[in-house]
Amino acid sequence: MASPASPAAAAPWRKLFQDHLSKMTSREMALATISRAPQGQWVPRVRYVGFRAFWGQPELHPEAEKQLKEEDELNPLIFESDMLTFTTDVRMEKTGQLVGSEGVVETVFWAKEAKNQWRIKGRAFVIGASAEEGGELEAREEIKKGMRLRDAGGTAVGGEWSWEKEITTYFANHTPVMRGSFRNPPPGHPVTEVPSDPNIKLGQKVHDLHDPTARKNFRVVVIRPEEVERLDLNDYEKPRRFQWNSIGDYGEQGKRWVETELWP
């Protein structure tokens, strides 16, 4: 079971951010990474990804929860965090960009219903490989630094928490068609490159939570925020802008957040 490094309370921006997320009809975020071009210079890369949940607090649809319970794959809810998550295919370019840039990342939400823009900078960690694969254990150790127990006792009601179950939970929360997308041909490759593996093709449905082909390509990305900024546009005559910066080291007291109001 993971042992979180910090018992700190939730970040001061978390409650309002979560409230704005709850009002969004579709929770996509623009994700910016950096990539080294063939000429050697660093260039930006941006795409939209779906926000899944805060790490440690999966938001399960009923069918996923039912299957996880039936297969004894559901973790006890003993952890929480301020870390954002999304899922991806390890074969996609953004995965390599995150690893190659030490996880430097920035994401932006436009919460249209709340008329607020949220910009979050931090480090992203990619997990979902076997514990023996390079970088997997190191990424888990970094994620642990941002985890905290839900209560002082941290009693594991329902069994012991495990990384493998948590990653499986994210996979289960996809529809069978979305799970099948991890058995697609390599993203971004020419369609003239026909895969020799008969398991790799478009339009498949995956019901097995441990399908070896799909799970080989499936990854969870966890973003540990270091700077958060909110632009409030509810009053266009007097917009407001706030910034929170994390300071200090992980440990007994955990990270602290300093809030500053900025000119918009």
C-alpha positions as CSV (number, residue, x, y, z in Angstrom):
1,M,0.0,0.0,0.0
2,A,1.2,3.5,-0.7
3,S,2.3,5.7,2.2
4,P,1.6,9.3,1.4
5,A,4.4,11.8,2.2
6,S,2.2,14.6,3.3
7,P,-0.8,14.9,5.6
8,A,-1.5,18.5,4.4
9,A,-5.0,19.8,3.9
10,A,-6.5,20.4,0.5
11,A,-5.1,23.3,-1.6
12,P,-6.9,26.6,-1.0
13,W,-8.0,26.7,-4.7
14,R,-9.3,23.2,-4.8
15,K,-12.9,23.7,-3.6
16,L,-13.7,26.5,-6.0
17,F,-12.0,24.7,-8.9
18,Q,-14.0,21.6,-8.2
19,D,-17.2,23.6,-8.0
20,H,-16.5,25.1,-11.4
21,L,-15.7,21.6,-12.8
22,S,-19.1,20.4,-11.6
23,K,-20.8,23.0,-13.7
24,M,-19.0,22.2,-16.9
25,T,-21.1,20.2,-19.4
26,S,-17.9,18.6,-20.8
27,R,-14.6,18.6,-18.8
28,E,-11.9,19.0,-21.5
29,M,-8.6,20.7,-20.8
30,A,-6.0,22.1,-23.2
31,L,-2.8,20.3,-22.5
32,A,0.5,21.9,-23.5
33,T,3.8,20.0,-23.7
34,I,7.1,20.8,-25.3
35,S,8.9,18.7,-27.9
36,R,12.3,18.8,-29.6
37,A,11.9,19.4,-33.3
38,P,14.3,17.6,-35.8
39,Q,16.3,20.8,-36.0
40,G,16.9,20.7,-32.3
41,Q,14.8,23.5,-31.0
42,W,12.1,23.1,-28.4
43,V,8.5,23.7,-29.8
44,P,5.1,23.7,-28.1
45,R,2.5,21.0,-28.7
46,V,-1.1,21.5,-27.6
47,R,-4.2,19.2,-27.6
48,Y,-7.4,18.6,-25.7
49,V,-7.7,15.8,-23.2
50,G,-10.5,14.8,-20.9
51,F,-10.1,15.4,-17.2
52,R,-10.9,12.1,-15.4
53,A,-10.7,12.9,-11.7
54,F,-8.5,13.9,-8.9
55,W,-6.0,11.2,-8.2
56,G,-7.2,8.9,-5.4
57,Q,-10.8,9.9,-5.9
58,P,-12.1,8.1,-9.0
59,E,-15.5,9.2,-10.3
60,L,-17.0,5.9,-11.5
61,H,-20.0,5.3,-13.7
62,P,-22.3,2.6,-12.4
63,E,-21.2,-0.1,-14.9
64,A,-17.5,0.4,-14.1
65,E,-18.2,0.2,-10.4
66,K,-20.3,-2.9,-10.7
67,Q,-17.6,-4.7,-12.7
68,L,-14.8,-3.6,-10.4
69,K,-16.7,-4.9,-7.4
70,E,-17.5,-8.2,-9.1
71,E,-13.8,-8.7,-9.9
72,D,-12.5,-7.5,-6.6
73,E,-10.6,-4.7,-8.3
74,L,-12.0,-1.7,-6.4
75,N,-9.7,0.1,-4.1
76,P,-10.8,1.4,-0.7
77,L,-11.3,5.2,-0.7
78,I,-8.6,6.2,1.8
79,F,-6.6,8.7,-0.2
80,E,-7.2,12.1,-1.8
81,S,-5.1,14.7,-3.6
82,D,-5.1,17.9,-5.6
83,M,-3.5,16.1,-8.6
84,L,-5.4,16.0,-11.9
85,T,-5.6,13.0,-14.1
86,F,-6.2,12.0,-17.7
87,T,-5.6,8.8,-19.6
88,T,-3.7,8.2,-22.8
89,D,-2.1,5.6,-25.1
90,V,1.6,5.2,-24.4
91,R,2.2,5.2,-28.2
92,M,0.9,8.8,-28.6
93,E,3.5,11.5,-29.0
94,K,2.5,13.4,-25.8
95,T,3.7,10.5,-23.7
96,G,7.2,10.7,-25.0
97,Q,7.1,14.5,-24.7
98,L,6.2,14.3,-21.0
99,V,8.9,11.8,-20.3
100,G,11.5,13.7,-22.4
101,S,10.8,17.0,-20.7
102,E,10.8,15.7,-17.1
103,G,7.1,16.1,-17.0
104,V,6.9,19.9,-17.5
105,V,3.3,20.6,-18.4
106,E,0.6,23.3,-18.4
107,T,-3.1,22.8,-18.8
108,V,-6.0,25.2,-19.2
109,F,-9.7,24.9,-18.4
110,W,-12.3,27.3,-19.8
111,A,-15.2,26.9,-17.3
112,K,-17.7,28.6,-19.6
113,E,-20.6,28.1,-17.2
114,A,-18.7,29.8,-14.3
115,K,-17.0,32.3,-16.7
116,N,-13.6,31.4,-15.2
117,Q,-10.4,30.3,-16.8
118,W,-8.1,28.0,-14.8
119,R,-4.4,27.6,-15.8
120,I,-2.5,24.9,-14.0
121,K,1.3,24.4,-14.3
122,G,3.2,21.5,-12.8
123,R,4.8,18.1,-13.4
124,A,3.1,15.2,-15.0
125,F,3.9,11.5,-14.2
126,V,3.0,8.6,-16.5
127,I,2.0,5.3,-14.9
128,G,0.5,2.1,-16.0
129,A,3.4,0.0,-17.0
130,S,4.6,-3.0,-14.9
131,A,6.5,-2.2,-11.8
132,E,9.6,-3.7,-13.4
133,E,9.6,-1.2,-16.3
134,G,11.9,1.7,-16.2
135,G,10.5,4.9,-14.6
136,E,7.3,3.3,-13.3
137,L,8.3,3.1,-9.6
138,E,10.0,6.5,-9.8
139,A,6.7,8.0,-11.1
140,R,4.7,6.4,-8.3
141,E,7.1,7.7,-5.7
142,E,6.6,11.3,-7.0
143,I,2.8,10.9,-7.1
144,K,2.9,9.7,-3.5
145,K,4.3,13.0,-2.4
146,G,1.0,14.7,-3.4
147,M,-1.3,12.1,-1.7
148,R,-2.9,12.5,1.7
149,L,-5.1,10.3,3.9
150,R,-8.8,11.2,4.0
151,D,-8.8,10.9,7.7
152,A,-6.3,10.7,10.6
153,G,-6.6,6.9,10.9
154,G,-6.5,6.1,7.2
155,T,-8.4,2.8,7.8
156,A,-8.5,0.8,4.6
157,V,-12.2,-0.2,4.6
158,G,-12.8,-2.8,2.0
159,G,-9.2,-4.1,1.7
160,E,-5.7,-2.9,0.9
161,W,-5.1,-0.1,-1.5
162,S,-2.8,-0.9,-4.5
163,W,-1.4,1.0,-7.5
164,E,-2.5,-1.8,-9.8
165,K,-6.1,-1.6,-8.7
166,E,-6.2,2.1,-9.1
167,I,-4.9,2.0,-12.6
168,T,-7.3,-0.8,-13.5
169,T,-10.1,1.5,-12.1
170,Y,-9.2,4.2,-14.6
171,F,-9.3,1.6,-17.4
172,A,-12.6,0.2,-16.2
173,N,-14.2,3.7,-16.3
174,H,-13.9,3.7,-20.0
175,T,-16.6,2.3,-22.2
176,P,-15.8,-1.0,-24.0
177,V,-15.4,1.0,-27.2
178,M,-12.9,3.4,-25.6
179,R,-11.1,0.4,-24.0
180,G,-10.9,-1.0,-27.5
181,S,-9.2,2.2,-28.8
182,F,-6.0,1.0,-27.0
183,R,-6.0,-1.9,-29.5
184,N,-6.1,0.5,-32.4
185,P,-3.2,0.7,-34.9
186,P,-0.3,3.0,-33.7
187,P,-1.7,6.6,-33.5
188,G,-0.2,9.0,-36.0
189,H,1.2,6.3,-38.3
190,P,0.2,6.2,-42.0
191,V,-2.8,3.9,-42.8
192,T,-0.7,2.2,-45.4
193,E,1.2,0.6,-42.5
194,V,-1.0,-2.3,-41.8
195,P,-0.3,-4.0,-38.4
196,S,0.9,-7.6,-38.6
197,D,-0.7,-8.3,-35.2
198,P,-4.3,-9.5,-35.7
199,N,-5.2,-8.1,-32.3
200,I,-4.5,-4.5,-33.6
201,K,-7.4,-3.0,-35.5
202,L,-10.0,-0.3,-35.4
203,G,-13.5,-0.6,-33.9
204,Q,-13.0,-3.2,-31.2
205,K,-14.8,-3.5,-27.9
206,V,-12.9,-4.7,-24.8
207,H,-14.8,-6.1,-21.8
208,D,-11.8,-7.7,-20.1
209,L,-10.2,-5.3,-17.6
210,H,-6.9,-7.0,-18.0
211,D,-6.9,-7.4,-21.8
212,P,-3.1,-7.8,-22.4
213,T,-3.0,-5.8,-25.7
214,A,-5.1,-2.9,-24.5
215,R,-3.4,-2.7,-21.1
216,K,0.0,-2.7,-22.6
217,N,-0.8,0.6,-24.3
218,F,-3.0,2.1,-21.6
219,R,-1.5,4.8,-19.3
220,V,-2.8,7.2,-16.6
221,V,-1.1,10.6,-16.4
222,V,-1.1,12.4,-13.0
223,I,-0.4,16.1,-12.9
224,R,1.0,17.5,-9.6
225,P,0.2,21.2,-9.6
226,E,2.9,23.8,-8.7
227,E,1.2,27.0,-9.9
228,V,-2.5,27.6,-10.3
229,E,-4.1,30.7,-11.8
230,R,-7.7,31.8,-12.0
231,L,-9.2,34.5,-14.3
232,D,-12.7,35.5,-13.2
233,L,-14.7,37.1,-16.0
234,N,-18.1,37.3,-14.4
235,D,-17.8,41.1,-14.4
236,Y,-16.2,42.3,-17.6
237,E,-15.9,45.8,-16.2
238,K,-13.9,44.5,-13.3
239,P,-12.3,41.1,-14.0
240,R,-10.2,39.6,-11.3
241,R,-7.1,37.3,-11.5
242,F,-5.6,35.2,-8.7
243,Q,-2.5,33.1,-8.5
244,W,-1.4,30.4,-6.1
245,N,2.2,29.2,-5.9
246,S,3.3,26.2,-4.0
247,I,6.3,26.6,-1.7
248,G,8.3,24.4,0.6
249,D,9.1,20.7,0.5
250,Y,7.1,17.6,1.0
251,G,7.3,16.3,4.5
252,E,5.6,16.6,7.8
253,Q,4.1,20.0,7.0
254,G,3.7,19.4,3.3
255,K,3.6,22.0,0.6
256,R,2.1,25.4,1.4
257,W,0.3,27.7,-1.1
258,V,0.7,31.4,-1.3
259,E,-2.1,33.4,-2.9
260,T,-1.6,36.6,-4.8
261,E,-4.2,38.8,-6.6
262,L,-2.9,40.0,-9.9
263,W,-3.9,42.7,-12.4
264,P,-6.1,40.9,-14.9
